[in-house]
Amino acid sequence: MAAAIEAARAGANVTVIEENERPGGQLFKQIHKFFGSGVHQAGTRGVQIGLNLLNEAEQAGVEIRLDTVVYGIFSDKRLGLVCGDHTEELAASVIILATGANENALAFPGWTLPGVMGAGAAQTLINIHRVLPGHRVLMVGAGNVGLIVSYQLLQAGAEVIAIIEALPYIGGYGVHASKVRRAGVPILVSHTLLRAAGTKRVEKAVISQVDKKWEPVPGTQEALEIDTICLAVGLSPLSELAWMAGCQFSYLPSLGGWVPVHDENMQSTLSGLYVAGDLAGIEEASTAMEEGRLAGLAAAQVLGYLSPEEGKARKAAVRERLDSLRIGSFGEGRAIAKQKIMEARFEK
Amino acid sequence: MRVEDHPILGKAEKRNEVTLLVDGEAITALEGEPIAAALLAVGRSVFRYTAKRREPRGVFCALGRCTDCVMVVDGRPNVRTCVTPARDGLVIQTQFGRGEKNATPDSDSKKD
């Protein structure tokens, strides 16, 4: 959305193609307040940020096509679309891919039982559809998604029996960890899930402590009575369209795995195809929006809607804001990884 | 279970109710909500049984990518209930296997 708004405001003819029945992506699930700085909308709930983007897009004259899937990108930037029961072709001068990410799965005996789901799935159910997927939840993963969704499950009326994390430390922000701890939820680091059991639905989970080699420590097994297991074990970019179009990729575990290589304008190795957001590396909502703005401005400039001087200045402002989001103990690693992506362009 | 009152989201908006027939049983759903949400709201967790071993499956990704939640809807199999809106009078059935016309709880589809 941020990319569409920037490009449309500059004067470009922008169409957003969205496979769901409403736009906004993950923002509408984020009922907590963002933090950081005023320019990054600290104090505002994700839901409100999403609504603001929709308003701005409408005012900027962005065309949004819902319930429409891009099933392919063909040569010279022609897109194949599926809408309802018919297909179409759409020609584009510039394509910006912001297809987001998919939750990783964790396989363990019993993982296919109903009641085992992604943490993001639980978040969609409680915050968008307002239904509880279960009542007694085991959360696997203490990164930001695991911590935030645990807290949101409590807000929705579920009990979170425990959060387990295989690493010997909590990966998410202290702010989120503190909230769930104050609510009485145990966070067990150096713990893994051995197996889940149940007949028609998960009923029991057996957890265990792990040693430095990830091996279960004998005698530390514990059976938990739960009806839901949420897996918060990372995200991976949804990159099928970029692969299909022929973009070069680089493997960066800290950004979610295979990431399309891009330059400082968010342009991939294919001229006229840009990437932004979690597709360009798993980070967070604020960097996703800024990368979107950068791609939108770059696209508008390339199409002649922004002079080189204005484009350069406005892109520099966005890059400065992006840099400010990639600092500190949490951000440094991402800054280094994003730098590696740009350097990968020159590798054979 | 539905979250009627929520500390951040407030009270649920009033929405039109519709009736779904699920394996012959009438349940109330909110018009336009995903079928899967309506089923979870009445405490249902099993949506289908797998082809070979008839193992239960339910919601996993909740956004239409994994196909764990598919059921037979108005006679059409492999419908992703987590992204398909509830409309009045939809007939929904637990799917067995890939939803072949003659699939039953006891038959299996070992031919693969």
Interface residues (C-beta under 8 A of the other chain):
Chain A: E19 N20 E21 I31 H32 R45 N102 E103 A105 T112 L113 P114 G115 V116 M117 G118 G120 A121 A122 T124 L125 I126 N127 H129 R130 V131 L132 P133 H135 Q155 A156 G157 K200 R201
Chain B: M1 R2 V3 E4 H6 P7 I8 L9 A12 E33 P34 A37 L40 A41 S45 V46 F47 E55 P56 R57 G58 V59 F60 C61 A62 L63 G64 R65 V83 P85
